[in-house]
Amino acid sequence: MPVQAFFSSLIIVFLTELGDKTMIATILLSAEHRRPYLVLFAAMLALMISTFIAVVLGVLLSTALPLDVIVYISGILFVGLGLYTLTKREDEEDVDADRQITFFSMFSLVLVSELGDKSQIAVLALAAQSLFPVLVFFGAMIGFFLLNTMGAISGDKIGNRIPLKLIRIFTGIVFITIGFLIILGFL
């Protein structure tokens, strides 16, 4: 049954994340920053940590933080990043510092938004009932990689066709909306 553990988590993650806030964030961040590989790397690093936490918690059958706290932090992070995107100056002086902040904000956004998300809960449940939690982890990571690669590439293509100012306005509004929907319990 090792193959079943792998493919179950791959398919569940792929289906639960298709069109989810993480994929939308990947598309929008890639469109705005036009660095699809950086966006993909930040997202995958965050998803790897999130998925590892889910597998460990599934194996241990315990919780780290109340789900409500994680949900509110995620919502606040989306609103904060949306406001930052809307108010960010065009003429950033220190490009290296901007890249570090950008990477950290991408990583943080994906990590916190995935904690307690339906895909993480599904991975936790699969790991809890599987004799092969490592294969559950790898299946989930392949599912995340496929979706976020599609998101980063499509976001980069969108970014090449639409003016950056318009992308930033749209991204800011979408992130703020997602943040409030999370805080109000709709996502």
C-alpha positions as CSV (number, residue, x, y, z in Angstrom):
1,M,0.0,0.0,0.0
2,P,2.9,2.5,-0.2
3,V,1.9,3.5,-3.7
4,Q,-1.6,4.3,-2.4
5,A,-0.3,6.5,0.4
6,F,1.8,8.5,-2.2
7,F,-0.9,8.9,-4.8
8,S,-3.6,9.6,-2.3
9,S,-1.8,12.6,-0.9
10,L,-0.7,13.8,-4.3
11,I,-4.2,13.7,-5.7
12,I,-5.8,15.2,-2.6
13,V,-3.3,18.1,-2.4
14,F,-3.7,18.8,-6.1
15,L,-7.5,18.9,-6.0
16,T,-7.8,20.8,-2.7
17,E,-5.2,23.4,-3.8
18,L,-6.4,23.9,-7.3
19,G,-7.7,27.5,-7.3
20,D,-7.0,27.8,-3.6
21,K,-5.6,31.0,-1.9
22,T,-2.0,29.6,-2.1
23,M,-2.2,29.0,-5.8
24,I,-3.7,32.5,-6.3
25,A,-1.0,34.0,-4.2
26,T,1.7,32.3,-6.3
27,I,0.1,33.6,-9.5
28,L,-0.2,37.1,-8.2
29,L,3.3,37.3,-6.6
30,S,4.8,36.0,-9.8
31,A,3.0,38.5,-11.9
32,E,4.0,41.3,-9.6
33,H,7.6,40.5,-9.0
34,R,8.3,38.8,-12.3
35,R,10.6,36.3,-10.6
36,P,8.7,33.0,-11.0
37,Y,11.6,30.9,-9.7
38,L,12.0,33.0,-6.6
39,V,8.2,32.8,-6.0
40,L,8.2,29.0,-6.6
41,F,11.2,28.5,-4.3
42,A,9.6,30.6,-1.5
43,A,6.3,28.8,-1.8
44,M,7.8,25.3,-2.0
45,L,10.0,26.0,1.1
46,A,7.0,27.2,3.0
47,L,4.9,24.3,1.8
48,M,7.6,21.8,2.7
49,I,7.7,23.1,6.3
50,S,3.9,23.2,6.5
51,T,3.5,19.7,5.1
52,F,6.3,18.4,7.4
53,I,4.4,19.9,10.3
54,A,1.2,18.2,9.1
55,V,2.8,14.8,8.8
56,V,4.5,15.1,12.2
57,L,1.3,16.2,13.9
58,G,-0.6,13.4,12.1
59,V,1.8,10.8,13.4
60,L,1.8,12.3,16.9
61,L,-2.0,13.0,16.8
62,S,-1.5,16.3,18.6
63,T,-1.9,20.0,17.8
64,A,0.6,22.9,18.1
65,L,-1.7,25.9,18.1
66,P,-5.5,26.4,18.2
67,L,-6.8,26.5,14.6
68,D,-8.5,29.8,15.3
69,V,-5.2,31.6,16.1
70,I,-3.6,30.2,12.9
71,V,-6.6,31.4,10.9
72,Y,-6.5,34.9,12.3
73,I,-2.7,35.2,11.8
74,S,-3.1,34.1,8.2
75,G,-5.9,36.6,7.5
76,I,-3.9,39.4,9.1
77,L,-0.8,38.5,7.0
78,F,-2.9,38.6,3.8
79,V,-4.4,42.0,4.7
80,G,-0.9,43.3,5.7
81,L,0.7,42.2,2.5
82,G,-2.2,43.6,0.5
83,L,-1.8,47.0,2.1
84,Y,2.0,46.9,1.6
85,T,1.5,46.0,-2.0
86,L,-0.9,49.0,-2.5
87,T,1.4,51.5,-0.8
88,K,4.9,50.3,-1.9
89,R,6.9,52.9,-3.7
90,E,8.0,52.3,-7.3
91,D,11.6,53.6,-6.7
92,E,12.9,51.2,-4.2
93,E,16.5,52.3,-3.4
94,D,18.0,49.1,-2.1
95,V,17.2,46.3,-4.5
96,D,19.0,43.5,-2.4
97,A,17.1,44.4,0.7
98,D,13.8,44.5,-1.3
99,R,14.5,41.0,-2.6
100,Q,15.1,39.7,0.9
101,I,11.9,41.3,2.2
102,T,10.1,40.0,-0.9
103,F,11.4,36.5,-0.3
104,F,10.5,36.6,3.4
105,S,7.0,38.0,2.7
106,M,6.3,35.4,0.1
107,F,7.6,32.6,2.4
108,S,5.6,33.9,5.4
109,L,2.4,34.4,3.4
110,V,2.4,30.8,2.1
111,L,3.6,29.2,5.4
112,V,1.0,30.9,7.6
113,S,-1.8,30.6,5.1
114,E,-1.2,26.9,4.8
115,L,-1.2,26.2,8.5
116,G,-4.6,24.8,9.3
117,D,-5.7,24.8,5.6
118,K,-7.8,22.0,4.2
119,S,-4.8,20.5,2.4
120,Q,-2.7,20.5,5.5
121,I,-5.6,18.9,7.5
122,A,-6.0,16.3,4.7
123,V,-2.3,15.5,4.8
124,L,-2.4,15.3,8.6
125,A,-5.3,12.8,8.4
126,L,-3.6,10.7,5.7
127,A,-0.4,10.6,7.7
128,A,-2.3,9.6,10.9
129,Q,-3.9,6.6,9.2
130,S,-1.0,5.6,6.9
131,L,1.9,3.2,7.6
132,F,3.9,5.2,5.2
133,P,3.9,8.9,6.4
134,V,7.1,9.7,4.4
135,L,5.3,8.7,1.2
136,V,2.3,10.9,2.2
137,F,4.8,13.8,2.6
138,F,6.4,13.2,-0.8
139,G,3.1,12.8,-2.6
140,A,1.8,16.0,-1.1
141,M,5.0,17.8,-2.1
142,I,4.7,16.7,-5.7
143,G,1.1,17.9,-5.8
144,F,2.1,21.3,-4.4
145,F,5.0,21.5,-6.8
146,L,2.9,20.8,-9.8
147,L,0.3,23.5,-8.9
148,N,2.7,26.1,-7.8
149,T,4.9,25.7,-10.9
150,M,1.8,26.3,-13.0
151,G,0.9,29.3,-10.9
152,A,4.4,30.8,-11.0
153,I,4.7,30.4,-14.8
154,S,1.2,31.7,-15.5
155,G,1.8,34.6,-13.2
156,D,5.0,35.5,-14.9
157,K,3.3,35.5,-18.3
158,I,0.4,37.7,-17.0
159,G,3.1,40.0,-15.6
160,N,4.6,40.4,-19.0
161,R,1.3,41.6,-20.5
162,I,-0.2,43.8,-17.9
163,P,1.3,47.0,-16.5
164,L,3.0,46.5,-13.1
165,K,0.9,49.3,-11.4
166,L,-2.3,47.5,-12.4
167,I,-1.0,44.2,-11.1
168,R,0.0,45.8,-7.8
169,I,-3.5,47.3,-7.4
170,F,-5.2,44.1,-8.2
171,T,-2.9,42.0,-6.0
172,G,-3.3,44.3,-3.1
173,I,-7.1,44.3,-3.4
174,V,-7.2,40.5,-3.8
175,F,-4.9,39.9,-0.8
176,I,-6.9,42.3,1.4
177,T,-10.2,40.6,0.3
178,I,-8.8,37.1,1.0
179,G,-7.5,38.3,4.4
180,F,-10.9,39.6,5.5
181,L,-12.6,36.5,4.2
182,I,-10.2,34.4,6.3
183,I,-10.7,36.5,9.4
184,L,-14.5,36.4,9.0
185,G,-14.4,32.6,8.5
186,F,-15.5,32.4,4.9
187,L,-12.2,30.8,3.7
